[in-house]
């Protein structure tokens, strides 16, 4: 089963490694802190416990901090 991951302008097809893969699992695999991105699944903002399914498009939007 395959899903798409978009980070900035990069798009990558990825395989689901196990059943019940979550956004948190993906973030851990990519070594990205959940506090540094907003996650969207098929265009909707989701929490990190959201399951990823075959054919989903996951977009990770980096949060910019500043002062």
Protein Blocks (a to p, Z undefined) as FASTA:
>chain_A
ZZdddehjbccddddfbghiafklmmmmnopafklpccdeehiacdfkbccdehiacddd
dddddZZ
